[in-house]
Amino acid sequence: MGDVRVAAIASLTPLEELDSDPFLVDTRGQHAMCARWAADQGYVVTRQLRLYGLRPDHPALWADVDSGEIELFVAPCDRVLARALASVPQFTAECERRGVRLEIAGLHEPSYSADDKAGVHRRLSMPTAGYDGC
């Protein structure tokens, strides 16, 4: 049996919220959690989505489903999903209608030290300066 192809959902949360909820701001950490979950299931992440309040019927969400590129959506936690989509209930209903699974990874969220927050801030505030996140 082939790998289940997964789209990992991350939330685009303003950098101003880094101190109050660093995981919501850290898209790289969100995608890493989704990738760990997928690997644990024997699945493969083929798409990384970064969304903020997207309509559940937006064509960008469904193009990869329609083309057969993904079979499952995963978000790291309910907070991320709620920030990424304008309506989680409508998105869930659309997933059911299309026969696409929606999963929540639900793994332990990392804790963020001051240095970790500074790294996220640097990575997100300097993307056009060529900073590669190392």
C-alpha positions in Angstrom: 0.0 0.0 0.0 1.4 3.4 -0.9 1.9 6.3 1.4 -1.0 8.5 2.4 -0.3 12.0 1.1 -0.9 14.7 3.7 -1.3 18.5 3.6 0.1 20.0 6.8 -1.8 23.2 7.9 0.0 25.9 9.7 -1.4 29.3 10.8 0.0 32.6 9.7 -0.2 34.5 13.0 1.2 38.0 13.4 4.6 38.3 14.9 3.2 40.6 17.5 1.7 37.5 19.2 5.1 35.8 19.7 5.2 36.5 23.4 1.6 35.4 24.1 1.6 32.2 22.0 4.9 31.5 20.3 3.7 28.1 18.8 0.9 29.9 16.9 3.5 32.2 15.3 6.1 29.4 14.6 4.9 28.0 11.3 8.1 25.9 11.1 7.4 24.3 14.4 3.8 23.7 13.4 4.9 21.9 10.2 7.5 19.9 12.1 4.8 18.6 14.4 2.6 17.7 11.5 5.6 15.9 9.8 6.3 13.9 13.0 2.7 12.9 13.3 2.6 11.9 9.6 5.8 9.9 9.9 4.4 8.1 13.0 1.4 7.0 10.9 3.5 6.0 8.0 2.2 8.9 5.9 4.1 11.5 3.9 3.6 15.3 3.9 3.4 16.4 0.3 2.1 20.0 1.0 2.8 22.6 3.6 0.0 25.1 3.8 0.3 28.5 5.7 -3.1 30.0 6.1 -4.8 32.8 8.0 -8.6 33.0 8.1 -9.0 31.3 4.7 -12.5 30.5 3.6 -13.2 26.8 3.8 -14.4 26.8 0.2 -11.3 28.6 -1.2 -10.1 26.8 -4.3 -6.5 26.8 -3.1 -7.5 24.3 -0.3 -9.1 21.9 -2.7 -6.9 22.0 -5.8 -4.5 19.3 -4.5 -7.4 17.2 -3.3 -9.1 17.4 -6.7 -5.8 16.5 -8.5 -5.2 13.6 -6.1 -2.0 15.1 -4.6 -3.4 14.9 -1.0 -5.7 12.6 0.8 -5.6 14.0 4.3 -5.3 17.4 6.1 -3.5 17.6 9.4 -3.1 20.5 11.8 -0.9 20.5 14.9 -3.7 21.6 17.2 -7.2 23.1 17.3 -5.8 26.6 18.0 -3.8 26.5 14.7 -6.8 25.2 12.7 -9.1 27.9 14.2 -6.6 30.6 13.2 -5.8 29.2 9.8 -9.5 28.9 8.7 -12.4 31.2 8.8 -14.7 28.4 9.9 -13.5 25.1 11.2 -17.1 23.6 11.2 -17.5 24.5 7.6 -14.1 23.2 6.7 -14.8 19.9 8.5 -18.2 19.6 6.7 -16.4 20.2 3.4 -13.8 17.6 4.2 -16.6 15.1 5.0 -18.5 16.0 1.8 -15.3 15.4 -0.3 -14.3 12.3 1.6 -11.0 13.8 2.9 -9.8 13.1 6.4 -9.0 15.9 8.8 -6.7 15.1 11.7 -5.3 16.9 14.6 -1.7 15.9 15.5 -2.2 16.7 19.1 1.5 16.1 20.0 3.2 17.9 22.9 3.9 21.6 21.9 7.4 22.8 22.4 8.2 25.3 25.1 9.9 28.4 23.9 12.8 30.0 25.8 13.7 33.6 25.2 16.4 32.4 22.7 13.8 30.3 20.8 11.5 33.3 20.5 14.3 35.4 19.3 15.1 32.8 16.6 11.5 32.7 15.5 11.4 36.5 15.4 14.7 36.7 13.4 13.5 34.1 10.9 10.1 35.8 10.4 11.3 39.4 10.4 14.2 39.0 8.0 13.1 36.7 5.2 14.0 39.2 2.4 17.5 39.7 3.8 18.4 36.2 2.9 18.2 34.7 6.4 17.7 31.0 6.0 16.7 30.2 9.6 19.9 28.5 10.7 
